[in-house]
Protein backbone atom coordinates (compact mmCIF):
# COMPACT_ATOMS: atom_id res chain seq x y z
CA UNK A 1 0.00 0.00 0.00
CA UNK A 2 1.19 3.50 -0.78
CA UNK A 3 0.13 6.67 0.99
CA UNK A 4 0.84 10.15 -0.35
CA UNK A 5 1.25 12.99 2.14
CA UNK A 6 2.32 16.62 1.95
CA UNK A 7 5.64 17.55 3.54
CA UNK A 8 3.89 20.01 5.89
CA UNK A 9 1.46 17.46 7.33
CA UNK A 10 2.19 16.62 10.95
CA UNK A 11 3.01 13.00 11.77
CA UNK A 12 0.05 12.97 14.19
CA UNK A 13 -2.33 14.05 11.39
CA UNK A 14 -1.10 11.26 9.13
CA UNK A 15 -1.46 8.68 11.91
CA UNK A 16 -5.00 9.87 12.63
CA UNK A 17 -5.96 9.68 8.93
CA UNK A 18 -4.47 6.19 8.58
CA UNK A 19 -6.13 4.89 11.75
CA UNK A 20 -9.61 5.18 10.22
CA UNK A 21 -8.44 2.66 7.58
CA UNK A 22 -6.89 0.26 10.09
CA UNK A 23 -3.38 1.42 9.15
CA UNK A 24 -0.45 3.17 10.77
CA UNK A 25 3.11 4.16 9.91
CA UNK A 26 5.65 1.31 10.04
CA UNK A 27 7.94 3.27 12.34
CA UNK A 28 7.31 6.16 14.71
CA UNK A 29 9.61 8.52 16.56
CA UNK A 30 8.65 9.86 19.99
CA UNK A 31 7.58 13.28 18.68
CA UNK A 32 4.43 13.12 16.57
CA UNK A 33 4.06 16.89 16.09
CA UNK A 34 6.92 17.15 13.61
CA UNK A 35 6.14 17.59 9.94
CA UNK A 36 6.46 14.68 7.53
CA UNK A 37 9.08 16.45 5.39
CA UNK A 38 11.42 16.78 8.35
CA UNK A 39 10.47 13.41 9.78
CA UNK A 40 11.60 11.62 6.63
CA UNK A 41 14.76 13.69 6.12
CA UNK A 42 16.45 13.40 9.52
CA UNK A 43 16.69 9.62 9.75
CA UNK A 44 13.92 9.47 12.36
CA UNK A 45 13.40 6.06 13.89
CA UNK A 46 11.52 4.32 16.62
CA UNK A 47 12.88 1.60 18.80
CA UNK A 48 14.08 -1.79 17.72
CA UNK A 49 17.16 -2.86 15.83
CA UNK A 50 15.09 -4.59 13.15
CA UNK A 51 12.98 -1.56 12.23
CA UNK A 52 14.40 0.62 9.45
CA UNK A 53 14.51 4.42 9.76
CA UNK A 54 11.43 6.09 8.36
CA UNK A 55 13.17 7.31 5.17
CA UNK A 56 13.53 3.66 4.13
CA UNK A 57 9.78 3.60 3.47
CA UNK A 58 9.73 6.63 1.15
CA UNK A 59 9.16 5.46 -2.43
CA UNK A 60 8.96 8.77 -4.28
CA UNK A 61 9.39 12.50 -3.73
CA UNK A 62 7.97 15.55 -5.43
CA UNK A 63 10.28 18.56 -5.14
CA UNK A 64 9.84 22.16 -6.22
CA UNK A 65 13.16 23.54 -7.44
CA UNK A 66 14.13 27.03 -8.60
CA UNK A 67 15.85 25.80 -11.79
CA UNK A 68 13.69 22.89 -12.95
CA UNK A 69 10.33 23.61 -11.40
CA UNK A 70 8.51 20.62 -9.93
CA UNK A 71 10.30 17.31 -10.33
CA UNK A 72 9.30 13.84 -9.20
CA UNK A 73 11.94 11.35 -8.09
CA UNK A 74 11.79 7.65 -7.35
CA UNK A 75 14.45 5.06 -6.62
CA UNK A 76 13.96 3.02 -9.79
CA UNK A 77 14.24 5.90 -12.26
CA UNK A 78 16.42 8.36 -10.34
CA UNK A 79 18.62 6.15 -8.12
CA UNK A 80 21.38 8.28 -6.62
CA UNK A 81 19.53 11.59 -7.00
CA UNK A 82 16.52 10.10 -5.19
CA UNK A 83 18.75 9.03 -2.28
CA UNK A 84 20.48 12.40 -2.17
CA UNK A 85 17.14 14.21 -2.00
Secondary structure, DSSP 8 states (H G I E B T S, - for coil): ------TTSBHHHHHHHHHTTT---S---S-TTSBHHHHHHTT---S-TTS--GGGG--EEEEEETTTEEEEEEHHHHHHHHHH-
